[in-house]
Amino acid sequence: MKKTRIGIIGANPERGWASMAHIPALKSLPGYEISALSNRNAANTEILSKTFGVANIVAGSEELAKSPDVDMILVAIRVPLHFDAVRTAIENGKSVFSEWPLGKNLQETEKLTALAEEKNVKGYIGLQSRSVPAIRFIKDYIDQGNIGEVLSTSMIGSGIIYGEFTPKANDYTVDPVNGAGMINVTFGNAADALCYVLGEFSELNATTATRRATTTIVEDGDIIPMKIADQVAVTGKLLSGAVASIHFRGGMFPGTNFFWEINGTKGDIQISAAGGSLAVFEPEIRISAGLNGPMEPTPVPQSYNLVSDYGLDYIPASVGQNYMLIQSGEAPTFEDALLRHKMIDAVEKAARDGSSQSYL
């Protein structure tokens, strides 16, 4: 099998999603190899090479995009930097796997999606929540008619960050200009999973609020303004007619950090997790046995875990599902990212104007 050669923008030897999730997955999965890393700081070249075992360290995203040793570029850097990195890759004819969100707003995402189409470049997006085995399983389970017609669904989740305390590396996320707030990242990923399983909203209403005026930086105790919404509540109807509600709250809680219930005419499904990102916290499923029977723990069939043979921990395994779905042509794309950005834009308009919105 010819391997896809991946060039990475965002490899950091100390922290970061690329280091935590993508690199372990790519080192384990068949069909991929890490062929180059982008590095803007020449002083880090040797440590990057030793840490990740990659000899080819290039000076920035443009050189990476021009490299003949790279087939696909992974963009796993701060959201405000996505646009230039993704655009450069596309303009040089490279396929792109961008972490979510694709752009810091709808306008950037529209431009990148249109450019990828114009240049006939494949673009993939890190909407990992829809790709985890549990979510693909419940989609099939529902589509097969096992709980009858879906009547309603409700989801509650934690933002994980966006609470009382914020790590220094995430201080930029609490300013909406950067497009990395809770409504964009954690809410966006969870809402994508709901819509992937049950279909899009035909119309929605929303309430957003900033209930914490400030957040404290973990490392030094600095107190900075919380400028993004730390409460996002959306209600509406799905295209099927089912009634849906989603409520995300900044931070983590002693109580419920993720719970999603789907109610059907023949039974219910419950999905729970220890945090609001299903790519980080492994979900557990309970399904009613028989017609409106008791809720019982339900394992996900092994066939849904596309990386079960490679010994990955849960987080790199979640990302690994996306890489395997790329090979089968089923991975989420820039078009999926554009649709979700349109939904988030509609949520923000609905909350601002007090109006019902549609994004389809």
Residue frames relative to the residue before (quaternion, step in Angstrom):
aa qw qx qy qz dx dy dz
M 1.0000 0.0000 0.0000 0.0000 0.00 0.00 0.00
K 0.3870 -0.7001 0.5482 0.2440 3.57 -0.89 0.93
K 0.3347 -0.7692 0.5137 0.1799 3.56 -0.78 1.03
T 0.4157 -0.6574 0.5686 0.2679 3.53 -1.20 0.69
R 0.2725 -0.7817 0.5444 0.1352 3.56 -0.69 1.13
I 0.1849 -0.8209 0.5386 0.0422 3.55 -0.56 1.26
G 0.1421 -0.7391 0.6525 0.0882 3.54 -1.03 0.90
I 0.2118 -0.8252 0.5191 0.0688 3.57 -0.72 1.06
I 0.1245 -0.7307 0.6676 0.0706 3.52 -1.04 0.95
G 0.7498 0.3749 -0.2732 0.4718 3.58 -0.51 1.15
A 0.4117 0.6882 -0.4942 0.3355 3.58 1.20 0.25
N 0.0190 0.7901 -0.6088 0.0685 3.56 -0.76 1.10
P 0.4165 -0.7481 0.4509 0.2522 3.61 -0.61 1.03
E 0.7139 0.4615 -0.2526 0.4621 3.61 1.20 -0.40
R 0.8063 -0.0541 0.0922 0.5817 3.60 1.00 -0.69
G 0.5332 0.6722 -0.4429 0.2603 3.52 -1.35 -0.15
W 0.6085 -0.5985 0.4022 0.3313 3.51 -1.20 0.68
A 0.6056 0.5484 -0.3663 0.4453 3.59 1.03 -0.66
S 0.6990 0.4747 -0.2662 0.4638 3.56 0.89 -0.97
M 0.7014 0.4870 -0.2582 0.4520 3.55 1.00 -0.88
A 0.8261 0.2655 -0.0785 0.4908 3.55 0.90 -0.96
H 0.7627 0.4218 -0.2365 0.4293 3.57 0.54 -1.16
I 0.7017 0.4941 -0.3004 0.4163 3.58 0.73 -1.02
P 0.6494 0.4859 -0.3468 0.4711 3.67 0.87 -0.72
A 0.6394 0.5237 -0.3301 0.4560 3.58 1.03 -0.78
L 0.7011 0.4842 -0.2789 0.4430 3.57 0.79 -1.00
K 0.6454 0.5204 -0.3212 0.4576 3.58 1.11 -0.63
S 0.7225 0.4483 -0.2332 0.4719 3.59 1.21 -0.51
L 0.7028 0.5128 -0.2768 0.4080 3.57 0.99 -0.82
P 0.4729 -0.6441 0.5108 0.3170 3.58 -1.11 0.63
G 0.7556 0.4162 -0.2773 0.4230 3.54 -1.20 0.48
Y 0.7491 0.3104 -0.2018 0.5493 3.60 1.25 -0.04
E 0.0361 0.7591 -0.6491 -0.0343 3.51 -1.29 0.45
I 0.4013 -0.6768 0.5565 0.2669 3.57 -1.12 0.67
S 0.1243 -0.8474 0.5154 0.0284 3.57 -0.34 1.25
A 0.8132 0.0056 0.0160 0.5817 3.61 1.16 -0.42
L 0.1851 -0.7445 0.6295 0.1228 3.54 -1.29 0.51
S 0.3509 -0.7102 0.5687 0.2217 3.54 -1.11 0.74
N 0.0301 0.8003 -0.5941 0.0755 3.56 -0.92 0.93
R 0.2396 -0.7984 0.5387 0.1224 3.59 -0.52 1.16
N 0.7114 0.4036 -0.2362 0.5245 3.58 1.25 -0.40
A 0.3692 -0.7746 0.4718 0.2027 3.58 -0.27 1.29
A 0.5999 0.5882 -0.3602 0.4054 3.59 1.13 -0.60
N 0.6874 0.4859 -0.2770 0.4632 3.59 1.19 -0.49
T 0.4042 0.7618 -0.4531 0.2257 3.60 1.23 -0.19
E 0.7073 0.4699 -0.2787 0.4486 3.58 0.73 -1.03
I 0.6839 0.4804 -0.3065 0.4555 3.60 0.87 -0.88
L 0.6129 0.5327 -0.3500 0.4670 3.61 1.07 -0.66
S 0.6671 0.5116 -0.3018 0.4497 3.56 0.87 -0.94
K 0.6906 0.4706 -0.2802 0.4724 3.59 0.93 -0.91
T 0.6617 0.5317 -0.3154 0.4241 3.59 0.91 -0.91
F 0.8172 0.2761 -0.1123 0.4933 3.56 0.81 -1.01
G 0.4327 -0.7317 0.4430 0.2850 3.59 1.25 -0.02
V 0.5174 0.6027 -0.4256 0.4334 3.56 1.09 0.78
A 0.3402 -0.7856 0.4859 0.1764 3.56 -0.58 1.14
N 0.7153 0.4641 -0.2458 0.4610 3.57 1.03 -0.83
I 0.0682 0.7838 -0.6079 0.1073 3.59 -0.24 1.30
V 0.1020 -0.8278 0.5514 0.0191 3.59 -0.51 1.16
A 0.5291 -0.6760 0.4386 0.2658 3.54 -1.22 0.62
G 0.8654 -0.0475 -0.0193 0.4985 3.56 0.20 1.25
S 0.6882 -0.5366 0.3271 0.3624 3.52 -1.32 0.45
E 0.6311 0.5355 -0.3571 0.4328 3.61 1.03 -0.63
E 0.6544 0.4926 -0.3160 0.4787 3.58 0.96 -0.81
L 0.6171 0.5394 -0.3388 0.4619 3.58 1.08 -0.74
A 0.6754 0.5085 -0.2911 0.4477 3.57 0.92 -0.94
K 0.7006 0.4550 -0.2634 0.4824 3.58 1.11 -0.59
S 0.5039 0.6900 -0.4129 0.3155 3.59 1.25 -0.26
P 0.3983 -0.7138 0.5209 0.2460 3.62 -0.88 0.87
D 0.6262 0.5536 -0.3284 0.4398 3.59 1.29 -0.21
V 0.6790 0.4693 -0.2677 0.4970 3.59 1.30 0.01
D 0.2133 -0.7747 0.5855 0.1074 3.57 -0.94 0.97
M 0.7985 0.0832 0.0004 0.5963 3.56 1.02 -0.86
I 0.2336 -0.7733 0.5758 0.1258 3.55 -1.04 0.81
L 0.2435 -0.7350 0.6185 0.1342 3.54 -0.98 0.98
V 0.1328 -0.7736 0.6175 0.0514 3.57 -0.82 1.07
A 0.1513 0.7894 -0.5703 0.1692 3.56 -0.34 1.29
I 0.3810 0.6939 -0.4949 0.3583 3.53 0.70 1.22
R 0.7422 -0.3709 0.2788 0.4836 3.59 -1.27 -0.03
V 0.6276 -0.6017 0.3538 0.3447 3.54 -1.00 0.91
P 0.6639 0.5127 -0.3486 0.4180 3.68 0.80 -0.77
L 0.6765 0.4856 -0.2862 0.4739 3.58 1.23 -0.41
H 0.4460 0.7231 -0.4433 0.2860 3.60 1.23 -0.20
F 0.6607 0.5669 -0.3406 0.3551 3.57 0.72 -1.06
D 0.7132 0.4492 -0.2768 0.4615 3.59 0.70 -1.03
A 0.6633 0.5107 -0.3160 0.4466 3.60 0.94 -0.85
V 0.6758 0.4781 -0.2948 0.4773 3.59 0.91 -0.90
R 0.6459 0.5244 -0.3268 0.4484 3.59 0.90 -0.87
T 0.6521 0.5194 -0.3182 0.4513 3.59 0.92 -0.88
A 0.6465 0.5168 -0.3181 0.4625 3.56 0.97 -0.85
I 0.6677 0.5054 -0.3018 0.4556 3.58 0.87 -0.96
E 0.6766 0.5094 -0.2992 0.4396 3.59 0.86 -0.96
N 0.7049 0.4071 -0.2578 0.5205 3.58 1.24 -0.39
G 0.5906 -0.6494 0.3322 0.3453 3.55 1.27 0.45
K 0.4965 0.6616 -0.4314 0.3601 3.59 1.21 0.34
S 0.4692 -0.6103 0.5512 0.3218 3.55 -1.12 0.66
V 0.1956 -0.7962 0.5678 0.0729 3.56 -1.15 0.68
F 0.0895 -0.7071 0.6961 0.0866 3.52 -1.22 0.73
S 0.0526 -0.8122 0.5809 -0.0079 3.56 -0.33 1.26
E 0.4478 -0.6403 0.5421 0.3092 3.52 -1.07 0.72
W 0.5273 -0.6234 0.4909 0.3040 3.52 -1.31 0.53
P 0.5553 -0.2126 -0.8022 0.0539 1.62 -1.95 1.63
L 0.6015 -0.5776 0.4060 0.3739 3.56 -1.19 0.52
G 0.7868 0.0425 -0.0070 0.6157 3.58 0.89 -0.98
K 0.5962 -0.5765 0.4014 0.3886 3.56 -1.21 0.17
N 0.7787 0.0749 -0.0861 0.6169 3.58 1.31 -0.04
L 0.7183 -0.4435 0.3160 0.4329 3.55 -1.32 0.11
Q 0.6441 0.5470 -0.3389 0.4137 3.58 0.93 -0.84
E 0.6536 0.4931 -0.3213 0.4758 3.61 0.93 -0.82
T 0.6583 0.5208 -0.3105 0.4461 3.57 0.95 -0.86
E 0.6230 0.5323 -0.3356 0.4646 3.59 1.01 -0.77
K 0.6699 0.5051 -0.3022 0.4525 3.59 0.91 -0.90
L 0.6819 0.4859 -0.2948 0.4605 3.59 0.92 -0.89
T 0.6475 0.5145 -0.3211 0.4614 3.58 0.99 -0.79
A 0.6596 0.4981 -0.3017 0.4753 3.57 0.98 -0.86
L 0.6520 0.5177 -0.3184 0.4532 3.60 0.98 -0.82
A 0.6403 0.5177 -0.3276 0.4634 3.58 0.98 -0.81
E 0.6501 0.5007 -0.3154 0.4766 3.58 1.00 -0.77
E 0.6512 0.5286 -0.3117 0.4464 3.57 0.94 -0.90
K 0.7498 0.3858 -0.2004 0.4988 3.57 0.96 -0.90
N 0.3815 -0.7455 0.4623 0.2914 3.58 1.32 0.00
V 0.3856 0.6999 -0.4831 0.3578 3.54 0.99 1.00
K 0.4089 -0.7021 0.5258 0.2516 3.57 -0.98 0.83
G 0.0559 -0.7993 0.5983 0.0036 3.55 -0.90 0.99
Y 0.0920 -0.7941 0.6006 0.0116 3.57 -0.82 1.05
I 0.2272 -0.7951 0.5558 0.0855 3.55 -1.12 0.74
G 0.4638 -0.7161 0.4639 0.2386 3.55 -1.03 0.86
L 0.2050 0.7357 -0.6064 0.2214 3.57 0.53 1.20
Q 0.0555 -0.8824 0.4664 0.0268 3.53 0.63 1.20
S 0.5623 0.6255 -0.4126 0.3498 3.62 1.05 -0.56
R 0.6724 0.4904 -0.3104 0.4593 3.61 0.98 -0.74
S 0.6966 0.5108 -0.2614 0.4307 3.56 1.21 -0.57
V 0.5163 0.6420 -0.4407 0.3565 3.62 1.18 -0.28
P 0.6559 -0.5645 0.3245 0.3819 3.61 -1.05 0.72
A 0.6491 0.5418 -0.3379 0.4135 3.61 0.88 -0.86
I 0.6853 0.4858 -0.2910 0.4579 3.58 0.95 -0.84
R 0.6522 0.4872 -0.3246 0.4816 3.59 0.96 -0.76
F 0.6236 0.5402 -0.3357 0.4545 3.59 1.10 -0.67
I 0.7087 0.4428 -0.3005 0.4598 3.62 0.74 -0.94
K 0.5718 0.5630 -0.3972 0.4452 3.61 1.10 -0.51
D 0.6827 0.4697 -0.2896 0.4789 3.59 0.83 -0.95
Y 0.6338 0.5488 -0.3304 0.4334 3.59 0.95 -0.88
I 0.6813 0.4652 -0.2792 0.4914 3.58 0.97 -0.85
D 0.6565 0.5276 -0.3103 0.4408 3.58 0.92 -0.92
Q 0.6561 0.5049 -0.2974 0.4756 3.57 1.20 -0.57
G 0.5600 -0.6629 0.3539 0.3489 3.59 1.30 0.13
N 0.3760 0.7868 -0.4437 0.2067 3.57 1.24 0.16
I 0.7624 0.2694 -0.2099 0.5497 3.63 1.11 -0.42
G 0.5782 -0.6081 0.3650 0.4032 3.55 1.25 0.40
E 0.7461 -0.3201 0.2804 0.5121 3.54 -1.12 -0.69
V 0.4070 -0.7002 0.5276 0.2563 3.58 -0.90 0.92
L 0.2539 -0.7912 0.5468 0.1024 3.54 -0.77 1.14
S 0.7913 -0.1328 0.1439 0.5792 3.55 0.92 -0.94
T 0.0842 -0.7753 0.6215 0.0743 3.51 -1.34 0.22
S 0.0446 -0.7870 0.6150 0.0201 3.56 -1.13 0.65
M 0.0715 -0.7920 0.6062 -0.0116 3.55 -1.01 0.93
I 0.0145 -0.7644 0.6446 0.0070 3.54 -1.06 0.83
G 0.0639 0.8317 -0.5451 0.0839 3.56 -0.86 0.90
S 0.4137 -0.6699 0.5550 0.2683 3.53 -1.33 0.30
G 0.4981 -0.6722 0.4700 0.2812 3.54 -1.12 0.71
I 0.3995 -0.7165 0.4464 0.3574 3.57 1.38 -0.33
I 0.7358 0.0727 -0.0652 0.6702 3.60 0.76 -1.03
Y 0.6097 0.5625 -0.4159 0.3728 3.63 -1.21 -0.44
G 0.5711 0.5907 -0.3801 0.4248 3.59 1.14 0.59
E 0.8311 -0.1912 0.1492 0.5004 3.55 -1.16 -0.66
F 0.7930 0.1853 -0.0829 0.5744 3.58 1.04 -0.79
T 0.1048 -0.7869 0.6073 0.0295 3.56 -1.15 0.76
P 0.4230 -0.6764 0.5288 0.2897 3.64 -0.82 0.86
K 0.6240 -0.5671 0.3857 0.3746 3.57 -1.09 0.73
A 0.6496 0.5392 -0.3233 0.4274 3.60 0.96 -0.82
N 0.7371 0.3948 -0.2186 0.5031 3.59 1.21 -0.44
D 0.3442 0.7772 -0.4843 0.2072 3.60 1.22 0.19
Y 0.6202 0.5673 -0.3407 0.4213 3.60 1.12 -0.59
T 0.5936 0.6228 -0.3593 0.3615 3.60 1.17 -0.50
V 0.6799 0.5068 -0.3027 0.4349 3.62 1.13 -0.45
D 0.6068 0.4702 -0.3729 0.5212 3.58 1.27 0.40
P 0.4290 -0.7546 0.4233 0.2595 3.63 -0.44 1.14
V 0.5499 0.6266 -0.4074 0.3729 3.61 1.12 -0.47
N 0.6817 0.5105 -0.2826 0.4413 3.59 1.17 -0.54
G 0.4073 -0.7675 0.4368 0.2330 3.60 1.23 -0.05
A 0.6126 0.5496 -0.3442 0.4518 3.58 1.20 0.54
G 0.3314 0.7633 -0.4893 0.2610 3.57 1.17 0.57
M 0.7359 -0.4138 0.2919 0.4495 3.54 -1.30 0.06
I 0.6458 0.5325 -0.3326 0.4345 3.60 0.95 -0.82
N 0.6735 0.4864 -0.2892 0.4755 3.57 1.13 -0.65
V 0.8008 0.3717 -0.1618 0.4408 3.54 0.68 -1.17
T 0.8145 0.2643 -0.1699 0.4878 3.61 0.20 -1.19
F 0.6493 0.4839 -0.3163 0.4942 3.57 0.91 -0.87
G 0.6639 0.5318 -0.3192 0.4178 3.59 0.84 -0.94
N 0.6699 0.4920 -0.2994 0.4686 3.57 0.95 -0.85
A 0.6777 0.4856 -0.2980 0.4648 3.60 0.93 -0.86
A 0.6425 0.5115 -0.3214 0.4714 3.58 0.99 -0.81
D 0.6115 0.5485 -0.3416 0.4567 3.57 1.09 -0.69
A 0.6412 0.5128 -0.3278 0.4674 3.59 0.98 -0.81
L 0.6452 0.5177 -0.3237 0.4593 3.59 0.94 -0.87
C 0.7119 0.4527 -0.2701 0.4640 3.58 0.82 -0.96
Y 0.5910 0.5580 -0.3596 0.4583 3.59 1.12 -0.59
V 0.7110 0.4540 -0.2524 0.4740 3.57 0.95 -0.90
L 0.8399 0.2541 -0.0690 0.4745 3.58 0.77 -1.07
G 0.5934 -0.5606 0.3815 0.4337 3.60 1.20 -0.24
E 0.6239 -0.5907 0.3864 0.3354 3.53 -1.27 0.48
F 0.5664 -0.5470 0.4875 0.3771 3.54 -1.37 0.22
S 0.3312 -0.7114 0.5784 0.2230 3.56 -0.97 0.80
E 0.7640 -0.0742 0.0371 0.6398 3.56 1.23 -0.57
L 0.0465 -0.8131 0.5802 0.0136 3.57 -1.11 0.59
N 0.1895 -0.7147 0.6585 0.1404 3.49 -1.40 0.42
A 0.0880 -0.8280 0.5537 0.0098 3.57 -1.08 0.58
T 0.1085 -0.7321 0.6659 0.0936 3.49 -1.35 0.50
T 0.0022 -0.7755 0.6313 0.0058 3.57 -0.94 0.88
A 0.0153 0.7936 -0.6076 0.0271 3.55 -1.17 0.59
T 0.2779 -0.6979 0.6270 0.2063 3.52 -1.33 0.42
R 0.1283 -0.8432 0.5212 0.0279 3.56 -0.14 1.31
R 0.6972 0.3195 -0.2523 0.5900 3.59 1.23 -0.37
A 0.3549 -0.7595 0.5065 0.2017 3.58 -0.61 1.10
T 0.8000 0.1362 -0.0532 0.5819 3.57 1.16 -0.59
T 0.1545 -0.7401 0.6372 0.1495 3.53 -1.38 0.14
T 0.3695 -0.7463 0.5201 0.1896 3.58 -1.08 0.74
I 0.4115 -0.7026 0.5262 0.2451 3.57 -0.85 0.99
V 0.5108 -0.7012 0.4094 0.2826 3.55 -0.66 1.16
E 0.7360 0.4870 -0.2580 0.3931 3.57 0.71 -1.10
D 0.8428 0.1778 -0.0628 0.5041 3.62 0.89 -0.84
G 0.5201 -0.6795 0.4002 0.3282 3.60 1.25 0.02
D 0.3879 0.7150 -0.4929 0.3090 3.60 1.23 0.13
I 0.2529 -0.7505 0.5933 0.1440 3.55 -1.07 0.79
I 0.0296 -0.8110 0.5833 -0.0354 3.56 -0.69 1.13
P 0.6047 -0.5827 0.3911 0.3767 3.61 -1.14 0.53
M 0.3025 -0.6939 0.6222 0.1997 3.54 -1.16 0.71
K 0.0793 -0.8552 0.5121 0.0001 3.56 -0.13 1.29
I 0.6576 0.4934 -0.3168 0.4731 3.59 1.24 -0.29
A 0.5976 -0.5417 0.4385 0.3965 3.57 -1.28 0.26
D 0.1497 -0.7849 0.5947 0.0890 3.57 -0.85 0.98
Q 0.6877 0.3035 -0.2719 0.6009 3.54 1.35 0.37
V 0.0569 0.7791 -0.6197 0.0760 3.58 -0.74 1.08
A 0.0392 0.7961 -0.5995 0.0731 3.57 -0.62 1.16
V 0.0324 -0.8046 0.5912 -0.0457 3.56 -0.73 1.14
T 0.0091 0.7701 -0.6378 0.0059 3.55 -1.00 0.85
G 0.2678 0.7694 -0.5559 0.1649 3.54 -1.18 0.49
K 0.5196 -0.5973 0.5003 0.3508 3.50 -1.34 -0.32
L 0.3752 -0.6893 0.5713 0.2401 3.53 -1.14 0.71
L 0.6921 -0.4730 0.3344 0.4306 3.58 -1.24 0.28
S 0.6338 0.5432 -0.3211 0.4474 3.58 1.16 -0.59
G 0.5466 -0.5864 0.4082 0.4368 3.56 1.25 -0.46
A 0.5014 0.6515 -0.4298 0.3734 3.59 1.23 -0.23
V 0.3962 -0.6928 0.5534 0.2383 3.56 -1.14 0.74
A 0.0663 -0.8212 0.5665 -0.0175 3.58 -0.88 0.98
S 0.0102 -0.7732 0.6337 0.0222 3.53 -1.20 0.63
I 0.0557 -0.7671 0.6390 0.0100 3.56 -1.14 0.80
H 0.0305 0.7865 -0.6163 0.0267 3.60 -0.88 0.93
F 0.0246 -0.7879 0.6152 -0.0156 3.56 -0.69 1.15
R 0.1283 -0.7922 0.5963 0.0182 3.54 -1.05 0.92
G 0.5192 -0.6748 0.4291 0.3016 3.57 -0.89 0.93
G 0.7582 0.3744 -0.2892 0.4487 3.55 -1.14 0.73
M 0.4495 -0.6180 0.5524 0.3330 3.51 -1.37 -0.48
F 0.2347 -0.8099 0.5332 0.0681 3.56 -1.12 0.70
P 0.5542 -0.5917 0.4589 0.3636 3.58 -1.20 0.47
G 0.6932 0.4644 -0.2628 0.4845 3.56 1.20 -0.54
T 0.8397 -0.1485 0.1378 0.5038 3.57 -0.77 -1.08
N 0.1151 -0.8014 0.5848 0.0505 3.57 -0.79 1.04
F 0.7764 -0.1070 -0.0131 0.6209 3.57 1.27 -0.21
F 0.1853 0.7500 -0.6188 0.1423 3.53 -0.86 1.04
W 0.0026 -0.7937 0.6054 -0.0592 3.55 -0.81 1.08
E 0.0508 -0.7982 0.6002 -0.0049 3.54 -0.76 1.08
I 0.1185 -0.7626 0.6344 0.0445 3.54 -1.07 0.86
N 0.1550 -0.8148 0.5575 0.0360 3.55 -0.65 1.17
G 0.0375 -0.8119 0.5823 -0.0146 3.56 -0.78 1.07
T 0.6642 -0.5155 0.3604 0.4040 3.56 -1.26 0.20
K 0.7550 0.3430 -0.1978 0.5227 3.60 1.22 -0.43
G 0.8119 -0.1406 0.0972 0.5583 3.60 1.20 -0.03
D 0.4189 -0.7044 0.5297 0.2187 3.53 -1.37 0.10
I 0.1862 -0.7230 0.6491 0.1455 3.51 -1.42 0.33
Q 0.0772 -0.7718 0.6295 0.0457 3.57 -1.07 0.79
I 0.0800 -0.7712 0.6312 0.0210 3.55 -0.96 0.97
S 0.0101 0.8063 -0.5901 0.0396 3.59 -0.71 1.04
A 0.0056 0.7811 -0.6243 0.0144 3.54 -1.25 0.53
A 0.5893 -0.6145 0.4117 0.3249 3.55 -1.27 0.39
G 0.7937 0.1046 -0.0848 0.5933 3.58 1.27 0.02
G 0.6618 -0.5945 0.3246 0.3213 3.54 -1.26 0.44
S 0.6716 0.4279 -0.3154 0.5162 3.60 1.24 0.08
L 0.3207 -0.7752 0.5156 0.1743 3.58 -0.57 1.15
A 0.5861 0.5461 -0.3819 0.4609 3.59 1.25 -0.11
V 0.7075 0.4223 -0.2392 0.5137 3.57 1.28 -0.34
F 0.7805 0.2287 -0.0960 0.5738 3.56 1.01 -0.89
E 0.3977 -0.7546 0.4706 0.2256 3.56 -0.53 1.18
P 0.3538 -0.7624 0.5018 0.2043 3.62 -0.72 1.01
E 0.2436 -0.7141 0.6345 0.1676 3.50 -1.34 0.50
I 0.2368 -0.7894 0.5583 0.0957 3.56 -1.01 0.84
R 0.0360 -0.7430 0.6674 0.0361 3.52 -1.17 0.77
I 0.0614 -0.7977 0.5998 -0.0117 3.57 -0.91 0.97
S 0.4923 -0.6506 0.4848 0.3152 3.56 -1.02 0.76
A 0.3458 -0.7489 0.5356 0.1808 3.55 -0.88 1.00
G 0.8175 0.0967 -0.0987 0.5591 3.56 -0.65 1.11
L 0.7288 -0.4066 0.3105 0.4551 3.56 -1.32 -0.10
N 0.8341 -0.1649 0.0563 0.5234 3.57 -0.40 1.32
G 0.3027 0.7679 -0.5038 0.2549 3.57 1.06 0.77
P 0.7262 -0.4209 0.2960 0.4559 3.60 -1.27 -0.08
M 0.5204 -0.6233 0.4844 0.3257 3.55 -1.22 0.57
E 0.0218 -0.8139 0.5794 -0.0371 3.55 -0.79 1.06
P 0.5526 -0.5964 0.4558 0.3622 3.62 -1.04 0.72
T 0.0904 -0.8082 0.5819 -0.0046 3.55 -0.91 0.99
P 0.3038 -0.7599 0.5418 0.1918 3.61 -0.56 1.08
V 0.4675 -0.6409 0.5277 0.3036 3.53 -1.20 0.57
P 0.4917 -0.6609 0.4656 0.3235 3.63 -0.75 0.91
Q 0.5872 -0.6299 0.3904 0.3255 3.54 -0.96 0.92
S 0.5879 0.6138 -0.3662 0.3790 3.57 1.11 -0.63
Y 0.6367 0.5399 -0.3311 0.4399 3.59 1.18 -0.45
N 0.6371 0.4905 -0.3393 0.4882 3.59 1.20 -0.30
L 0.2202 -0.8386 0.4908 0.0863 3.54 -0.09 1.32
V 0.7391 0.3687 -0.2165 0.5206 3.59 1.25 -0.23
S 0.2828 0.8183 -0.4712 0.1684 3.59 1.22 0.35
D 0.6757 0.5231 -0.2942 0.4281 3.60 1.13 -0.54
Y 0.6986 0.5400 -0.2503 0.3971 3.60 1.22 -0.23
G 0.4954 -0.7307 0.3924 0.2582 3.60 1.21 0.37
L 0.3745 0.7479 -0.4725 0.2778 3.57 1.11 0.63
D 0.4834 -0.6093 0.5366 0.3274 3.56 -1.19 0.57
Y 0.7303 -0.4878 0.2404 0.4133 3.56 -1.23 0.46
I 0.6846 0.5003 -0.3220 0.4211 3.63 0.78 -0.91
P 0.7014 0.4085 -0.3021 0.4999 3.68 0.72 -0.81
A 0.5907 0.5559 -0.3771 0.4471 3.60 1.14 -0.50
S 0.6159 0.5454 -0.3480 0.4494 3.61 1.04 -0.73
V 0.6780 0.4610 -0.2819 0.4983 3.57 0.94 -0.90
G 0.6162 0.5738 -0.3348 0.4229 3.55 1.07 -0.76
Q 0.5668 0.5809 -0.3905 0.4344 3.60 1.11 -0.60
N 0.6546 0.5213 -0.3168 0.4465 3.59 0.96 -0.88
Y 0.6555 0.5066 -0.3260 0.4554 3.59 0.95 -0.81
M 0.6521 0.4925 -0.3186 0.4804 3.58 1.03 -0.72
L 0.6461 0.5113 -0.3152 0.4710 3.59 1.09 -0.71
I 0.5562 0.5689 -0.3926 0.4614 3.60 1.17 -0.46
Q 0.6736 0.5078 -0.3012 0.4446 3.57 0.91 -0.89
S 0.7296 0.4074 -0.2389 0.4947 3.59 1.09 -0.68
G 0.5134 -0.6716 0.4008 0.3532 3.60 1.29 0.02
E 0.6015 0.5902 -0.3430 0.4150 3.60 1.23 0.38
A 0.4489 0.7088 -0.4466 0.3109 3.60 1.25 0.08
P 0.5634 -0.5813 0.4525 0.3741 3.59 -1.15 0.51
T 0.2495 -0.8026 0.5371 0.0708 3.54 -0.97 0.97
F 0.7226 -0.3883 0.3254 0.4703 3.55 -1.33 -0.09
E 0.6108 0.5487 -0.3611 0.4421 3.61 1.06 -0.64
D 0.6352 0.5029 -0.3251 0.4878 3.59 1.06 -0.71
A 0.6273 0.5296 -0.3301 0.4660 3.57 1.04 -0.76
L 0.6459 0.5280 -0.3195 0.4495 3.58 0.95 -0.87
L 0.6469 0.5149 -0.3222 0.4611 3.58 0.94 -0.84
R 0.6851 0.4754 -0.3033 0.4610 3.59 0.91 -0.85
H 0.6129 0.5251 -0.3478 0.4772 3.59 1.07 -0.66
K 0.6263 0.5240 -0.3404 0.4661 3.60 1.03 -0.70
M 0.6332 0.5227 -0.3300 0.4657 3.58 1.03 -0.75
I 0.6592 0.5010 -0.3135 0.4650 3.59 0.89 -0.92
D 0.6280 0.5243 -0.3310 0.4703 3.59 1.00 -0.79
A 0.6542 0.5042 -0.3081 0.4721 3.60 1.00 -0.80
V 0.6167 0.5336 -0.3405 0.4681 3.61 1.04 -0.75
E 0.6708 0.4937 -0.3027 0.4632 3.59 0.89 -0.90
K 0.6506 0.5002 -0.3186 0.4744 3.61 0.98 -0.77
A 0.6509 0.5193 -0.3191 0.4525 3.59 0.93 -0.87
A 0.6690 0.4896 -0.2991 0.4724 3.58 0.96 -0.83
R 0.6790 0.5013 -0.2883 0.4523 3.57 0.98 -0.84
D 0.7894 0.3494 -0.1585 0.4792 3.57 0.89 -0.97
G 0.3758 -0.7223 0.4952 0.3029 3.59 1.19 -0.39
S 0.5503 0.6207 -0.3712 0.4172 3.55 1.18 0.63
S 0.5173 -0.5817 0.5103 0.3656 3.54 -1.30 0.30
Q 0.1110 -0.8045 0.5827 0.0297 3.56 -1.02 0.81
S 0.1257 -0.7337 0.6587 0.1095 3.51 -1.34 0.48
Y 0.1916 -0.8047 0.5545 0.0907 3.59 -1.04 0.73
L 0.5530 0.6327 -0.3831 0.3835 3.58 1.28 0.03
